Amino acid sequence: MGAISSLFGYLLNALYSVFNNYGIAIIVFSIILRIILIPITIKQQKSLKKSAQLQEEMKEIQRKYKNNPEKLNQETIDLYKREKMSPFAGCFSSIIQLVIILSVFWLVSQPLTYMKRIDPNVISEYKTQLQQEGSLSGYAEIEIINRFGAQDERVNLNMDFLGLDLSKVPSNNLNDWKVYIIPLLYVVSSVISIKITNNFNKKKKEEQKVITDGTNPKEEPNELEAMEAMNKNMMYMMPLMSVFIAFIAPLGLALYWFISNILIIIEKVIIDTVIKHKEEKENA
C-alpha cells in the first residue's frame, strides 16, 4: 500500500505545485484517477450486464442437474467459458477499490511522508516536540503542518479550501459545524449513486421477466441470485464504512471520496447508456 500511496503522492504533489491549494489538487487528482480507472469501470459494467443475462441460463442448468452436483459444476464452468466470463470478475474490481481507498487514506493522513517527501528525521524531531508539549494527535503529520507550517516552509501546506480547513478531523472538532459539510455531501452523493444502481438493476430484472416464461415461480434462489444479494449488501456497506472512516480522518479524504462519487455517478450513466445503445444497434 505504501508504494501506491507514494505513487499517488508524486501526482498530488505535482498538482499542488501548480495550484498551490490542497483542495484543488485533490479534486484534479480525483478526476485523473477516475480517468485512469475508466477501462476497469467499463469492464465491470459489461460484466454486471453479462451476469444478469446468464442468470436464466444458470437457473435452467441448476433445475436440470439439481441431483447431479458434478454435472452441475461442469455445465456451469462450460457456460462461463462459452460466454467468456469469470465468476470472480467482480472481486477484482472490489479489490482494486479497497487498495485505492487504503492508499489514499494513508496519503492524506501522512502528506509529509508520501506527498512532500520530507526527511523522516525532520518529521521525527517535530513529533518529539509535539509529544513534549502534549499535543501529539493520531495524525501527527497533520498536526505538524498546523503547528509548524507557518515557520517552516518544508512542512507547509495550504489546506484552506473555500473556507474549509481540510486538515481538520470531524471527530476531533465536533463543535465546528463546517467539518460536517463535505461528509454530508458525500453521504448525499452515495445515496444518489445507490439509487441509480438500483434503477439499473430493476430495469435488468424487468427485461429478464419479459424473456422468461414465468415457470418455476417457487424455485429457490440460485448462486447468481445469492451473489447479487451479496453485491447489494456490499453496495450499502461500502458507503457506511466510508462515512465512518471519513468521520475519523482528515477532511481531505472526504473531499476525495465526494468528488470520486460524483464522477462515478456520471460514469455509470454514460457507460450504461453507451453499452445499451451498442446492444440495441447489434440486435437491430
C-alpha atoms as an extended CHARMM CRD file, in Angstrom:
* protein
*
       284  EXT
         1         1  MET       CA              0.0000000000        0.0000000000        0.0000000000  PROA      1               0.0000000000
         2         2  GLY       CA              2.8400000000        2.3450000000        0.8650000000  PROA      2               0.0000000000
         3         3  ALA       CA              4.2370000000        2.0710000000       -2.6710000000  PROA      3               0.0000000000
         4         4  ILE       CA              0.8740000000        3.0380000000       -4.1850000000  PROA      4               0.0000000000
         5         5  SER       CA              0.4490000000        5.8790000000       -1.6750000000  PROA      5               0.0000000000
         6         6  SER       CA              3.9110000000        7.0980000000       -2.6540000000  PROA      6               0.0000000000
         7         7  LEU       CA              2.9980000000        6.9520000000       -6.3480000000  PROA      7               0.0000000000
         8         8  PHE       CA             -0.2190000000        8.8780000000       -5.6930000000  PROA      8               0.0000000000
         9         9  GLY       CA              1.8470000000       11.3180000000       -3.6450000000  PROA      9               0.0000000000
        10        10  TYR       CA              4.0300000000       12.2020000000       -6.6450000000  PROA      10              0.0000000000
        11        11  LEU       CA              0.9270000000       13.1060000000       -8.6500000000  PROA      11              0.0000000000
        12        12  LEU       CA             -0.7690000000       15.0190000000       -5.8180000000  PROA      12              0.0000000000
        13        13  ASN       CA              2.3980000000       16.9900000000       -5.0730000000  PROA      13              0.0000000000
        14        14  ALA       CA              2.8380000000       17.8900000000       -8.7600000000  PROA      14              0.0000000000
        15        15  LEU       CA             -0.7550000000       19.1700000000       -8.8450000000  PROA      15              0.0000000000
        16        16  TYR       CA             -0.2350000000       21.0850000000       -5.5940000000  PROA      16              0.0000000000
        17        17  SER       CA              2.8350000000       22.8030000000       -7.0520000000  PROA      17              0.0000000000
        18        18  VAL       CA              0.6230000000       24.0040000000       -9.9370000000  PROA      18              0.0000000000
        19        19  PHE       CA             -2.4480000000       25.1500000000       -7.9660000000  PROA      19              0.0000000000
        20        20  ASN       CA             -0.8580000000       25.8650000000       -4.5600000000  PROA      20              0.0000000000
        21        21  ASN       CA             -4.0700000000       24.6490000000       -2.9450000000  PROA      21              0.0000000000
        22        22  TYR       CA             -4.5360000000       21.2420000000       -1.3480000000  PROA      22              0.0000000000
        23        23  GLY       CA             -8.2800000000       21.0990000000       -2.0760000000  PROA      23              0.0000000000
        24        24  ILE       CA             -7.9780000000       21.9130000000       -5.7770000000  PROA      24              0.0000000000
        25        25  ALA       CA             -5.0860000000       19.4530000000       -6.0800000000  PROA      25              0.0000000000
        26        26  ILE       CA             -7.2640000000       16.6850000000       -4.5630000000  PROA      26              0.0000000000
        27        27  ILE       CA            -10.1360000000       17.4670000000       -6.9510000000  PROA      27              0.0000000000
        28        28  VAL       CA             -7.8920000000       17.2960000000      -10.0300000000  PROA      28              0.0000000000
        29        29  PHE       CA             -6.1950000000       14.1990000000       -8.5840000000  PROA      29              0.0000000000
        30        30  SER       CA             -9.6330000000       12.5460000000       -8.2320000000  PROA      30              0.0000000000
        31        31  ILE       CA            -10.5090000000       13.3600000000      -11.8540000000  PROA      31              0.0000000000
        32        32  ILE       CA             -7.2110000000       11.9740000000      -13.1980000000  PROA      32              0.0000000000
        33        33  LEU       CA             -7.5580000000        8.7840000000      -11.1330000000  PROA      33              0.0000000000
        34        34  ARG       CA            -11.1140000000        8.1950000000      -12.3510000000  PROA      34              0.0000000000
        35        35  ILE       CA             -9.9930000000        8.6670000000      -15.9670000000  PROA      35              0.0000000000
        36        36  ILE       CA             -7.2520000000        6.0640000000      -15.4340000000  PROA      36              0.0000000000
        37        37  LEU       CA             -9.8250000000        3.6560000000      -13.9610000000  PROA      37              0.0000000000
        38        38  ILE       CA            -12.3690000000        4.0870000000      -16.7880000000  PROA      38              0.0000000000
        39        39  PRO       CA            -11.3410000000        0.8270000000      -18.5960000000  PROA      39              0.0000000000
        40        40  ILE       CA            -11.8780000000       -1.1390000000      -15.3630000000  PROA      40              0.0000000000
        41        41  THR       CA            -15.2390000000        0.5840000000      -14.8140000000  PROA      41              0.0000000000
        42        42  ILE       CA            -16.3750000000       -0.2510000000      -18.3540000000  PROA      42              0.0000000000
        43        43  LYS       CA            -15.3170000000       -3.8820000000      -17.9080000000  PROA      43              0.0000000000
        44        44  GLN       CA            -17.1900000000       -4.0470000000      -14.6060000000  PROA      44              0.0000000000
        45        45  GLN       CA            -20.3780000000       -2.6240000000      -16.1330000000  PROA      45              0.0000000000
        46        46  LYS       CA            -20.2130000000       -5.1100000000      -19.0080000000  PROA      46              0.0000000000
        47        47  SER       CA            -19.5810000000       -7.9390000000      -16.5550000000  PROA      47              0.0000000000
        48        48  LEU       CA            -22.6340000000       -6.9890000000      -14.4790000000  PROA      48              0.0000000000
        49        49  LYS       CA            -24.8420000000       -6.8940000000      -17.5650000000  PROA      49              0.0000000000
        50        50  LYS       CA            -23.4810000000      -10.2210000000      -18.7660000000  PROA      50              0.0000000000
        51        51  SER       CA            -24.0720000000      -11.8160000000      -15.3620000000  PROA      51              0.0000000000
        52        52  ALA       CA            -27.6930000000      -10.6720000000      -15.4490000000  PROA      52              0.0000000000
        53        53  GLN       CA            -28.1320000000      -12.2010000000      -18.8930000000  PROA      53              0.0000000000
        54        54  LEU       CA            -26.6240000000      -15.5320000000      -17.7410000000  PROA      54              0.0000000000
        55        55  GLN       CA            -28.8890000000      -15.7750000000      -14.7280000000  PROA      55              0.0000000000
        56        56  GLU       CA            -31.7390000000      -17.5030000000      -16.5580000000  PROA      56              0.0000000000
        57        57  GLU       CA            -29.3600000000      -19.9890000000      -18.1920000000  PROA      57              0.0000000000
        58        58  MET       CA            -27.9480000000      -20.7500000000      -14.7550000000  PROA      58              0.0000000000
        59        59  LYS       CA            -31.4570000000      -21.3850000000      -13.4240000000  PROA      59              0.0000000000
        60        60  GLU       CA            -32.1130000000      -23.8710000000      -16.1970000000  PROA      60              0.0000000000
        61        61  ILE       CA            -28.8130000000      -25.6770000000      -15.5830000000  PROA      61              0.0000000000
        62        62  GLN       CA            -29.4940000000      -25.8880000000      -11.8390000000  PROA      62              0.0000000000
        63        63  ARG       CA            -33.0140000000      -27.1780000000      -12.4650000000  PROA      63              0.0000000000
        64        64  LYS       CA            -31.8160000000      -29.7730000000      -14.9440000000  PROA      64              0.0000000000
        65        65  TYR       CA            -28.8810000000      -31.0840000000      -12.8970000000  PROA      65              0.0000000000
        66        66  LYS       CA            -30.0250000000      -30.3960000000       -9.3370000000  PROA      66              0.0000000000
        67        67  ASN       CA            -29.4780000000      -34.0600000000       -8.4340000000  PROA      67              0.0000000000
        68        68  ASN       CA            -26.1000000000      -34.2710000000      -10.1320000000  PROA      68              0.0000000000
        69        69  PRO       CA            -23.6480000000      -31.8380000000       -8.4540000000  PROA      69              0.0000000000
        70        70  GLU       CA            -20.6950000000      -32.9500000000      -10.5870000000  PROA      70              0.0000000000
        71        71  LYS       CA            -22.5570000000      -32.3700000000      -13.8450000000  PROA      71              0.0000000000
        72        72  LEU       CA            -23.9430000000      -29.0900000000      -12.4890000000  PROA      72              0.0000000000
        73        73  ASN       CA            -20.4460000000      -27.7680000000      -11.7640000000  PROA      73              0.0000000000
        74        74  GLN       CA            -19.1640000000      -28.8440000000      -15.1700000000  PROA      74              0.0000000000
        75        75  GLU       CA            -22.0710000000      -27.2400000000      -17.0200000000  PROA      75              0.0000000000
        76        76  THR       CA            -21.6020000000      -24.0420000000      -15.0180000000  PROA      76              0.0000000000
        77        77  ILE       CA            -17.9020000000      -23.9320000000      -15.9060000000  PROA      77              0.0000000000
        78        78  ASP       CA            -18.7110000000      -24.5920000000      -19.5530000000  PROA      78              0.0000000000
        79        79  LEU       CA            -21.2730000000      -21.7800000000      -19.5360000000  PROA      79              0.0000000000
        80        80  TYR       CA            -18.7330000000      -19.2810000000      -18.1930000000  PROA      80              0.0000000000
        81        81  LYS       CA            -16.1370000000      -20.4550000000      -20.7080000000  PROA      81              0.0000000000
        82        82  ARG       CA            -18.5930000000      -20.2500000000      -23.6050000000  PROA      82              0.0000000000
        83        83  GLU       CA            -19.6310000000      -16.7250000000      -22.6500000000  PROA      83              0.0000000000
        84        84  LYS       CA            -16.0200000000      -15.7440000000      -21.8150000000  PROA      84              0.0000000000
        85        85  MET       CA            -16.9970000000      -14.7880000000      -18.2870000000  PROA      85              0.0000000000
        86        86  SER       CA            -15.2020000000      -15.1540000000      -14.9760000000  PROA      86              0.0000000000
        87        87  PRO       CA            -17.2040000000      -15.7590000000      -11.7800000000  PROA      87              0.0000000000
        88        88  PHE       CA            -14.5620000000      -13.7210000000       -9.9430000000  PROA      88              0.0000000000
        89        89  ALA       CA            -14.6650000000      -10.6750000000      -12.2560000000  PROA      89              0.0000000000
        90        90  GLY       CA            -16.4600000000       -8.5630000000       -9.6560000000  PROA      90              0.0000000000
        91        91  CYS       CA            -13.9380000000       -9.4930000000       -6.9470000000  PROA      91              0.0000000000
        92        92  PHE       CA            -11.0590000000       -7.9840000000       -8.9290000000  PROA      92              0.0000000000
        93        93  SER       CA            -12.8260000000       -4.6290000000       -9.1440000000  PROA      93              0.0000000000
        94        94  SER       CA            -13.6600000000       -4.6900000000       -5.4120000000  PROA      94              0.0000000000
        95        95  ILE       CA            -10.0270000000       -5.4550000000       -4.5190000000  PROA      95              0.0000000000
        96        96  ILE       CA             -8.7990000000       -2.5260000000       -6.6310000000  PROA      96              0.0000000000
        97        97  GLN       CA            -11.2990000000       -0.1890000000       -4.9470000000  PROA      97              0.0000000000
        98        98  LEU       CA            -10.1850000000       -1.3340000000       -1.4890000000  PROA      98              0.0000000000
        99        99  VAL       CA             -6.4970000000       -0.8640000000       -2.3690000000  PROA      99              0.0000000000
       100       100  ILE       CA             -7.1930000000        2.6700000000       -3.6400000000  PROA      100             0.0000000000
       101       101  ILE       CA             -9.2500000000        3.5490000000       -0.5260000000  PROA      101             0.0000000000
       102       102  LEU       CA             -6.4480000000        2.4690000000        1.8100000000  PROA      102             0.0000000000
       103       103  SER       CA             -3.7230000000        4.0890000000       -0.3110000000  PROA      103             0.0000000000
       104       104  VAL       CA             -5.4970000000        7.4540000000       -0.4430000000  PROA      104             0.0000000000
       105       105  PHE       CA             -6.2440000000        7.2250000000        3.2920000000  PROA      105             0.0000000000
       106       106  TRP       CA             -2.5400000000        6.8430000000        4.0600000000  PROA      106             0.0000000000
       107       107  LEU       CA             -1.7090000000        9.5960000000        1.5940000000  PROA      107             0.0000000000
       108       108  VAL       CA             -3.9580000000       12.2260000000        3.2030000000  PROA      108             0.0000000000
       109       109  SER       CA             -3.0460000000       11.0100000000        6.7100000000  PROA      109             0.0000000000
       110       110  GLN       CA              0.6990000000       11.3430000000        6.0860000000  PROA      110             0.0000000000
       111       111  PRO       CA              1.1130000000       14.0630000000        3.4270000000  PROA      111             0.0000000000
       112       112  LEU       CA              4.5980000000       14.9880000000        4.5900000000  PROA      112             0.0000000000
       113       113  THR       CA              5.8220000000       11.4280000000        4.0030000000  PROA      113             0.0000000000
       114       114  TYR       CA              4.0070000000       10.4720000000        0.8030000000  PROA      114             0.0000000000
       115       115  MET       CA              3.3690000000       13.8590000000       -0.7960000000  PROA      115             0.0000000000
       116       116  LYS       CA              6.0500000000       16.3370000000        0.3180000000  PROA      116             0.0000000000
       117       117  ARG       CA              8.6550000000       13.6060000000        0.9580000000  PROA      117             0.0000000000
       118       118  ILE       CA             10.1130000000       15.3700000000        3.9640000000  PROA      118             0.0000000000
       119       119  ASP       CA             13.2190000000       13.9050000000        5.6200000000  PROA      119             0.0000000000
       120       120  PRO       CA             11.9640000000       11.3810000000        8.2260000000  PROA      120             0.0000000000
       121       121  ASN       CA             14.4060000000       12.8740000000       10.7470000000  PROA      121             0.0000000000
       122       122  VAL       CA             12.7130000000       16.2850000000       10.4110000000  PROA      122             0.0000000000
       123       123  ILE       CA              9.3020000000       14.7020000000       10.9410000000  PROA      123             0.0000000000
       124       124  SER       CA             10.6260000000       12.7610000000       13.9210000000  PROA      124             0.0000000000
       125       125  GLU       CA             12.0300000000       15.9160000000       15.5390000000  PROA      125             0.0000000000
       126       126  TYR       CA              8.7170000000       17.7230000000       15.1990000000  PROA      126             0.0000000000
       127       127  LYS       CA              6.8520000000       14.6830000000       16.5690000000  PROA      127             0.0000000000
       128       128  THR       CA              9.1310000000       14.6740000000       19.6140000000  PROA      128             0.0000000000
       129       129  GLN       CA              8.4630000000       18.3670000000       20.1720000000  PROA      129             0.0000000000
       130       130  LEU       CA              4.7010000000       17.8620000000       19.9110000000  PROA      130             0.0000000000
       131       131  GLN       CA              4.9130000000       14.9340000000       22.3010000000  PROA      131             0.0000000000
       132       132  GLN       CA              6.7840000000       17.0430000000       24.8450000000  PROA      132             0.0000000000
       133       133  GLU       CA              4.1000000000       19.7310000000       24.5090000000  PROA      133             0.0000000000
       134       134  GLY       CA              1.3930000000       17.1030000000       24.9700000000  PROA      134             0.0000000000
       135       135  SER       CA             -0.2890000000       17.9640000000       21.6570000000  PROA      135             0.0000000000
       136       136  LEU       CA              0.6570000000       14.9310000000       19.5590000000  PROA      136             0.0000000000
       137       137  SER       CA             -2.5050000000       13.5500000000       17.9150000000  PROA      137             0.0000000000
       138       138  GLY       CA             -3.2790000000       10.4070000000       15.9280000000  PROA      138             0.0000000000
       139       139  TYR       CA             -2.4560000000       12.3160000000       12.7570000000  PROA      139             0.0000000000
       140       140  ALA       CA              0.9910000000       13.5890000000       13.6970000000  PROA      140             0.0000000000
       141       141  GLU       CA              1.9020000000       14.9340000000       10.2530000000  PROA      141             0.0000000000
       142       142  ILE       CA             -1.3260000000       16.9330000000       10.0400000000  PROA      142             0.0000000000
       143       143  GLU       CA             -0.5500000000       18.3570000000       13.4770000000  PROA      143             0.0000000000
       144       144  ILE       CA              2.9900000000       19.2330000000       12.3550000000  PROA      144             0.0000000000
       145       145  ILE       CA              1.5950000000       21.1450000000        9.3400000000  PROA      145             0.0000000000
       146       146  ASN       CA             -0.8290000000       23.1050000000       11.5350000000  PROA      146             0.0000000000
       147       147  ARG       CA              1.7280000000       23.7910000000       14.2860000000  PROA      147             0.0000000000
       148       148  PHE       CA              4.9510000000       24.4600000000       12.3600000000  PROA      148             0.0000000000
       149       149  GLY       CA              3.8780000000       25.1280000000        8.7590000000  PROA      149             0.0000000000
       150       150  ALA       CA              3.8890000000       28.8980000000        9.1640000000  PROA      150             0.0000000000
       151       151  GLN       CA              7.5110000000       28.9610000000       10.3390000000  PROA      151             0.0000000000
       152       152  ASP       CA              8.9360000000       26.0960000000        8.2550000000  PROA      152             0.0000000000
       153       153  GLU       CA              8.1660000000       26.1180000000        4.5240000000  PROA      153             0.0000000000
       154       154  ARG       CA              9.2110000000       22.4750000000        4.2470000000  PROA      154             0.0000000000
       155       155  VAL       CA              6.1800000000       21.3290000000        6.2460000000  PROA      155             0.0000000000
       156       156  ASN       CA              3.7590000000       23.9690000000        4.9900000000  PROA      156             0.0000000000
       157       157  LEU       CA              0.6100000000       23.0440000000        3.0260000000  PROA      157             0.0000000000
       158       158  ASN       CA             -2.2390000000       25.3620000000        2.0760000000  PROA      158             0.0000000000
       159       159  MET       CA             -5.2120000000       23.3140000000        3.2660000000  PROA      159             0.0000000000
       160       160  ASP       CA             -7.7910000000       26.0990000000        3.1690000000  PROA      160             0.0000000000
       161       161  PHE       CA            -10.4550000000       25.2380000000        0.5830000000  PROA      161             0.0000000000
       162       162  LEU       CA            -13.4710000000       27.5340000000        0.1840000000  PROA      162             0.0000000000
       163       163  GLY       CA            -13.2460000000       28.4290000000        3.8620000000  PROA      163             0.0000000000
       164       164  LEU       CA            -12.9290000000       24.7950000000        4.9470000000  PROA      164             0.0000000000
       165       165  ASP       CA             -9.8030000000       23.5250000000        6.6830000000  PROA      165             0.0000000000
       166       166  LEU       CA             -9.0840000000       20.1620000000        5.0430000000  PROA      166             0.0000000000
       167       167  SER       CA             -6.6480000000       19.2420000000        7.8150000000  PROA      167             0.0000000000
       168       168  LYS       CA             -9.4350000000       19.0360000000       10.4000000000  PROA      168             0.0000000000
       169       169  VAL       CA            -10.7670000000       15.6930000000       11.6180000000  PROA      169             0.0000000000
       170       170  PRO       CA            -14.5680000000       15.7620000000       12.2490000000  PROA      170             0.0000000000
       171       171  SER       CA            -14.3640000000       13.5110000000       15.3170000000  PROA      171             0.0000000000
       172       172  ASN       CA            -11.8990000000       15.9500000000       16.9140000000  PROA      172             0.0000000000
       173       173  ASN       CA            -13.9070000000       19.0760000000       16.0310000000  PROA      173             0.0000000000
       174       174  LEU       CA            -17.4920000000       18.1860000000       16.9240000000  PROA      174             0.0000000000
       175       175  ASN       CA            -18.3990000000       21.8030000000       17.7640000000  PROA      175             0.0000000000
       176       176  ASP       CA            -17.3020000000       23.1070000000       14.3470000000  PROA      176             0.0000000000
       177       177  TRP       CA            -20.3090000000       22.7710000000       12.0020000000  PROA      177             0.0000000000
       178       178  LYS       CA            -18.1080000000       23.2630000000        8.9380000000  PROA      178             0.0000000000
       179       179  VAL       CA            -16.4610000000       19.8520000000        9.3720000000  PROA      179             0.0000000000
       180       180  TYR       CA            -19.7970000000       18.1720000000        8.5580000000  PROA      180             0.0000000000
       181       181  ILE       CA            -20.2950000000       19.8190000000        5.1470000000  PROA      181             0.0000000000
       182       182  ILE       CA            -18.1010000000       17.5640000000        2.9920000000  PROA      182             0.0000000000
       183       183  PRO       CA            -19.0530000000       14.2840000000        4.7510000000  PROA      183             0.0000000000
       184       184  LEU       CA            -22.7520000000       15.1550000000        4.3380000000  PROA      184             0.0000000000
       185       185  LEU       CA            -22.2120000000       15.9030000000        0.6400000000  PROA      185             0.0000000000
       186       186  TYR       CA            -20.5100000000       12.5340000000        0.3680000000  PROA      186             0.0000000000
       187       187  VAL       CA            -23.4880000000       10.8040000000        2.0140000000  PROA      187             0.0000000000
       188       188  VAL       CA            -25.9280000000       12.5050000000       -0.3820000000  PROA      188             0.0000000000
       189       189  SER       CA            -23.8320000000       11.5280000000       -3.4090000000  PROA      189             0.0000000000
       190       190  SER       CA            -23.6520000000        7.9280000000       -2.1110000000  PROA      190             0.0000000000
       191       191  VAL       CA            -27.4560000000        7.7510000000       -1.8080000000  PROA      191             0.0000000000
       192       192  ILE       CA            -27.8180000000        9.0450000000       -5.3790000000  PROA      192             0.0000000000
       193       193  SER       CA            -25.2400000000        6.5320000000       -6.6350000000  PROA      193             0.0000000000
       194       194  ILE       CA            -27.0290000000        3.6360000000       -4.8970000000  PROA      194             0.0000000000
       195       195  LYS       CA            -30.3920000000        4.7710000000       -6.2670000000  PROA      195             0.0000000000
       196       196  ILE       CA            -29.0240000000        4.9020000000       -9.8220000000  PROA      196             0.0000000000
       197       197  THR       CA            -27.5050000000        1.4240000000       -9.4410000000  PROA      197             0.0000000000
       198       198  ASN       CA            -30.7960000000        0.0550000000       -8.0680000000  PROA      198             0.0000000000
       199       199  ASN       CA            -32.6960000000        1.5750000000      -11.0000000000  PROA      199             0.0000000000
       200       200  PHE       CA            -30.3090000000       -0.0890000000      -13.4480000000  PROA      200             0.0000000000
       201       201  ASN       CA            -30.7280000000       -3.4470000000      -11.6800000000  PROA      201             0.0000000000
       202       202  LYS       CA            -34.5020000000       -3.0290000000      -11.6560000000  PROA      202             0.0000000000
       203       203  LYS       CA            -34.5270000000       -2.4580000000      -15.4120000000  PROA      203             0.0000000000
       204       204  LYS       CA            -32.3930000000       -5.5670000000      -15.9370000000  PROA      204             0.0000000000
       205       205  LYS       CA            -34.8280000000       -7.6900000000      -13.9090000000  PROA      205             0.0000000000
       206       206  GLU       CA            -37.7910000000       -6.3170000000      -15.8550000000  PROA      206             0.0000000000
       207       207  GLU       CA            -36.0420000000       -7.1910000000      -19.1180000000  PROA      207             0.0000000000
       208       208  GLN       CA            -35.4010000000      -10.7190000000      -17.8390000000  PROA      208             0.0000000000
       209       209  LYS       CA            -39.0870000000      -11.1510000000      -16.9070000000  PROA      209             0.0000000000
       210       210  VAL       CA            -40.0450000000      -10.3940000000      -20.4990000000  PROA      210             0.0000000000
       211       211  ILE       CA            -37.6510000000      -13.0860000000      -21.7390000000  PROA      211             0.0000000000
       212       212  THR       CA            -38.5750000000      -15.8090000000      -19.2320000000  PROA      212             0.0000000000
       213       213  ASP       CA            -41.7860000000      -17.8520000000      -19.3920000000  PROA      213             0.0000000000
       214       214  GLY       CA            -42.5590000000      -17.4690000000      -15.6810000000  PROA      214             0.0000000000
       215       215  THR       CA            -42.0600000000      -21.1550000000      -14.8810000000  PROA      215             0.0000000000
       216       216  ASN       CA            -40.8460000000      -22.4470000000      -11.5170000000  PROA      216             0.0000000000
       217       217  PRO       CA            -42.0500000000      -19.4110000000       -9.5260000000  PROA      217             0.0000000000
       218       218  LYS       CA            -41.1660000000      -21.0850000000       -6.2240000000  PROA      218             0.0000000000
       219       219  GLU       CA            -37.6710000000      -22.0730000000       -7.3070000000  PROA      219             0.0000000000
       220       220  GLU       CA            -35.0570000000      -21.4920000000       -4.6410000000  PROA      220             0.0000000000
       221       221  PRO       CA            -32.5280000000      -18.7050000000       -5.2350000000  PROA      221             0.0000000000
       222       222  ASN       CA            -29.5790000000      -19.8310000000       -7.3860000000  PROA      222             0.0000000000
       223       223  GLU       CA            -25.9210000000      -18.9660000000       -6.9760000000  PROA      223             0.0000000000
       224       224  LEU       CA            -26.1350000000      -15.8780000000       -9.1520000000  PROA      224             0.0000000000
       225       225  GLU       CA            -29.0380000000      -14.5560000000       -7.1090000000  PROA      225             0.0000000000
       226       226  ALA       CA            -27.0690000000      -15.1860000000       -3.9220000000  PROA      226             0.0000000000
       227       227  MET       CA            -24.1130000000      -13.3380000000       -5.4700000000  PROA      227             0.0000000000
       228       228  GLU       CA            -26.4380000000      -10.4760000000       -6.4280000000  PROA      228             0.0000000000
       229       229  ALA       CA            -27.7130000000      -10.2800000000       -2.8390000000  PROA      229             0.0000000000
       230       230  MET       CA            -24.1300000000      -10.2070000000       -1.5540000000  PROA      230             0.0000000000
       231       231  ASN       CA            -23.2250000000       -7.4260000000       -4.0210000000  PROA      231             0.0000000000
       232       232  LYS       CA            -26.2690000000       -5.4710000000       -2.8940000000  PROA      232             0.0000000000
       233       233  ASN       CA            -25.1910000000       -5.7470000000        0.7400000000  PROA      233             0.0000000000
       234       234  MET       CA            -21.6890000000       -4.6120000000       -0.2090000000  PROA      234             0.0000000000
       235       235  MET       CA            -23.2040000000       -1.7030000000       -2.1230000000  PROA      235             0.0000000000
       236       236  TYR       CA            -24.7140000000       -0.4290000000        1.1360000000  PROA      236             0.0000000000
       237       237  MET       CA            -21.8390000000       -1.4350000000        3.4040000000  PROA      237             0.0000000000
       238       238  MET       CA            -19.0830000000        0.3760000000        1.4780000000  PROA      238             0.0000000000
       239       239  PRO       CA            -20.6410000000        3.8850000000        1.8310000000  PROA      239             0.0000000000
       240       240  LEU       CA            -21.4140000000        3.2470000000        5.5250000000  PROA      240             0.0000000000
       241       241  MET       CA            -17.8400000000        2.1420000000        6.1480000000  PROA      241             0.0000000000
       242       242  SER       CA            -16.5340000000        5.1300000000        4.1700000000  PROA      242             0.0000000000
       243       243  VAL       CA            -18.6580000000        7.5810000000        6.1810000000  PROA      243             0.0000000000
       244       244  PHE       CA            -17.2360000000        6.1580000000        9.4160000000  PROA      244             0.0000000000
       245       245  ILE       CA            -13.6630000000        6.4690000000        8.1070000000  PROA      245             0.0000000000
       246       246  ALA       CA            -14.3460000000        9.9900000000        6.8030000000  PROA      246             0.0000000000
       247       247  PHE       CA            -15.5450000000       10.9490000000       10.3040000000  PROA      247             0.0000000000
       248       248  ILE       CA            -12.2470000000        9.9470000000       11.9010000000  PROA      248             0.0000000000
       249       249  ALA       CA             -9.9370000000       11.0450000000        9.0430000000  PROA      249             0.0000000000
       250       250  PRO       CA             -8.8050000000       14.4820000000        7.7930000000  PROA      250             0.0000000000
       251       251  LEU       CA            -11.3940000000       16.2150000000        5.5920000000  PROA      251             0.0000000000
       252       252  GLY       CA             -9.1200000000       15.8480000000        2.5660000000  PROA      252             0.0000000000
       253       253  LEU       CA            -10.1600000000       12.1830000000        2.3770000000  PROA      253             0.0000000000
       254       254  ALA       CA            -13.8860000000       13.0150000000        2.4620000000  PROA      254             0.0000000000
       255       255  LEU       CA            -13.3380000000       15.5740000000       -0.3190000000  PROA      255             0.0000000000
       256       256  TYR       CA            -11.6220000000       12.9270000000       -2.4610000000  PROA      256             0.0000000000
       257       257  TRP       CA            -14.4840000000       10.4630000000       -1.8860000000  PROA      257             0.0000000000
       258       258  PHE       CA            -17.1430000000       13.0730000000       -2.6210000000  PROA      258             0.0000000000
       259       259  ILE       CA            -15.5530000000       14.1290000000       -5.9310000000  PROA      259             0.0000000000
       260       260  SER       CA            -14.9760000000       10.4740000000       -6.8630000000  PROA      260             0.0000000000
       261       261  ASN       CA            -18.6400000000        9.7010000000       -6.1490000000  PROA      261             0.0000000000
       262       262  ILE       CA            -19.8140000000       12.4970000000       -8.4460000000  PROA      262             0.0000000000
       263       263  LEU       CA            -17.5200000000       11.2140000000      -11.2050000000  PROA      263             0.0000000000
       264       264  ILE       CA            -18.6730000000        7.6090000000      -10.6610000000  PROA      264             0.0000000000
       265       265  ILE       CA            -22.3290000000        8.6770000000      -10.9960000000  PROA      265             0.0000000000
       266       266  ILE       CA            -21.5430000000       10.4170000000      -14.2990000000  PROA      266             0.0000000000
       267       267  GLU       CA            -19.5550000000        7.3820000000      -15.4730000000  PROA      267             0.0000000000
       268       268  LYS       CA            -22.3730000000        4.9480000000      -14.6230000000  PROA      268             0.0000000000
       269       269  VAL       CA            -24.9520000000        6.9250000000      -16.5770000000  PROA      269             0.0000000000
       270       270  ILE       CA            -22.7180000000        7.4530000000      -19.6250000000  PROA      270             0.0000000000
       271       271  ILE       CA            -21.2640000000        3.9260000000      -19.7720000000  PROA      271             0.0000000000
       272       272  ASP       CA            -24.6450000000        2.2350000000      -19.2670000000  PROA      272             0.0000000000
       273       273  THR       CA            -26.1710000000        4.4250000000      -21.9940000000  PROA      273             0.0000000000
       274       274  VAL       CA            -23.3260000000        3.6460000000      -24.4230000000  PROA      274             0.0000000000
       275       275  ILE       CA            -23.4770000000       -0.1210000000      -23.7190000000  PROA      275             0.0000000000
       276       276  LYS       CA            -27.2570000000       -0.1580000000      -24.1020000000  PROA      276             0.0000000000
       277       277  HSD       CA            -27.0540000000        1.7860000000      -27.3820000000  PROA      277             0.0000000000
       278       278  LYS       CA            -24.4170000000       -0.6420000000      -28.6780000000  PROA      278             0.0000000000
       279       279  GLU       CA            -26.5600000000       -3.6560000000      -27.7520000000  PROA      279             0.0000000000
       280       280  GLU       CA            -29.6240000000       -2.1580000000      -29.4610000000  PROA      280             0.0000000000
       281       281  LYS       CA            -27.5350000000       -1.4730000000      -32.5690000000  PROA      281             0.0000000000
       282       282  GLU       CA            -26.2300000000       -5.0720000000      -32.6280000000  PROA      282             0.0000000000
       283       283  ASN       CA            -29.7300000000       -6.5140000000      -32.1480000000  PROA      283             0.0000000000
       284       284  ALA       CA            -31.2750000000       -4.3150000000      -34.8210000000  PROA      284             0.0000000000
